[in-house]
Amino acid sequence: MKNLILMCYMCLFLIGCHANNPAPELSNNGETITVDNTKNPKKIVHIDFGDNIVLSWNSVADNFIIDQYHKDLKNDKKKIKILLDSITNNQLLNVATKLKSTELKKGDIAFLYLIKLDNIYYSKCLKIQFDVISENSSYPDTLLDYLENNRHQTQKKMHLCLHKKGYI
């Protein structure tokens, strides 16, 4: 019985120590990516694209945190253009995902935001059909693997679609 009580105290102690760790922060050329593990157990990642563009990604749900900023961003043509240019950004975010076979990159997040804009249909823009969407996923299974192998081509196709729809 003493051992059981001792184990309970040890677990509580270790949990308390773990909660005091600061949020890891990665920096590359002045751009900061913050993983907030201490304040939010859902592992929210904040990706800074510069020019006051910060997208929040829930790495557990593999989807964006939808807030008012996220909704209003689509009305700023300059910022949409910056995200479009970021599709080719290969900076690793050090965030595991079920959406692709490798870790997420900054360009992946920019692309996923752009395809979520109103009236932007990725299959029409890319002229390719993605047939399989896993349960509890908002994106087709091979979409980001396709992007990984076709970043520049995808960026050009997205530019045409965004221009036609008046986003840029």
N, C-alpha and C positions, 0 to 999 in steps of 0.2 A: 504494500500500500504506500509506503514511504517513497518507493521508486516511482510510482505513478504520480504522486504529488510533485516530486522533484522534476519529473519530465514535463509536467504542466507548467511549472515555473520557468523551466528552461525555454519552452516554446514561447511563452509570453515575453520573456527577455529577448529572445532572438527576433521576434516580430517587432518589438519596440525598437531594437537597434536598426532593423531594416528600414523602418519608416523615417529615420532621421537622415538617410542618405540624400544628398542634393541631386536635383534633376541633371542628367547628363546633357551636355551641350556640345555640339560639334560646330566648328567654324571653318569656312573655306572662302578666302578672298573677301572677308567682311560680311559674308552671308551666313546667317546663323540658323541652325536647325535645333530646336529644343525638344527633347523628349521628356514629358512631364510624368514621371513615375511616382512621385511622392504625393502630389496633391490629387492625382486622378488615377485610380487603379485601372482605368480602361486604356492606358497607354496612348494618350493623345500626343500627336506629333505636330508641331507648328513649323511650316515650311515658309521661309522668307524668300520671295522672288525679287526683292528690291522694290523701290518706288511705292512703298507702303502697301505691298501686296503680301499678305500672310494667309495661307490656307491651312486649316486645321484638319488633320487626318486621324481617324480612329483606327489604330492598327489592329485592334481585336476584331472589329466589324468590317474592316477593309472598305471604309467609306468615309466621306467627308462629314465634318460636324457642320450642320446647316444652321447658321445664325444669320442675323440681319446683314452683317458685312458680306457674307457669302452670297446672299441674295442680291444685294445692291451692286456687287462687283460687275455683274453682267452688263450694267448700263454705262460702264466707263470704257470707251473704245481704246484709249491709250493703254489701259491695264490689260485688256483682252489681247492686244497686240503683243504686250510683253510676255503674257502667258503663251501665246502662239509661238513666239521666238524661243521660249524655254522648252519646247517639246524636244529639242535636240540636246538638252542638258543631260549629261551622263553622270552627274554627281550622285554617288550612292547616299541613301538616307539611313543606312544601317537599320532598316525596318523589314522584318520578315513579312511575307504576305502569302496568301493562298492564290493570288491573282496571276502569278507568274512563277517561273522556275528559278528565278534569281531574286535578289533583294530589290526593293523599289528604288527608283531613281527620281530625281527632281523632275525630269521631263515627263515621267509617267504621271505624276500628280497633276502637272499642267494639262496634259492631254485629257485625263479623266475629268478634270473640271470643265474643259471646253466641250466635251461630248455631252455633258449634263445640261448645257444651255438649252433654252426653249427652241424647238424646231431644228435642232441639229441631230441628225440621225447618222451615227457613225457608219452604218452599213452603206448608206447612200454616198456619204462623203468619201469613204475609202474604196467604194465599189467592190466590196467583198462581204460575204455573208458569214457570220459567226453563229453556228447552230446550237452550241451547248452552253447553257448557263446553269451552274451548279445551284443546288438548293441554298438558300440564305445568301446569295450573291447578287449584286446589282449589275455585274459586268460579265460578259461572255468569258469563258475559260481561257481562250487563247488570245484574247485581244491584246494584252500587254506583251505577250511573247511575239506577236506580229509587230507591234510597235518597236520592240527591241531590235528587230532585224530590218526595219524599214522606217527609221526615224525621219530622215530628210524627205522621203517620198510622202510619208504621212503628214508632215508639216505642210508641204505644198498643197496637198489635197484638202487639208483642214483650212488653209488660207482661202482657197476658193469657196468652200462652203460658208465660212464665216463672213466673207465679203458678200456673197449672194444674199445672206440673211440679214445683212446690215449691222453686224457686230463690229466690223472694222471698216 
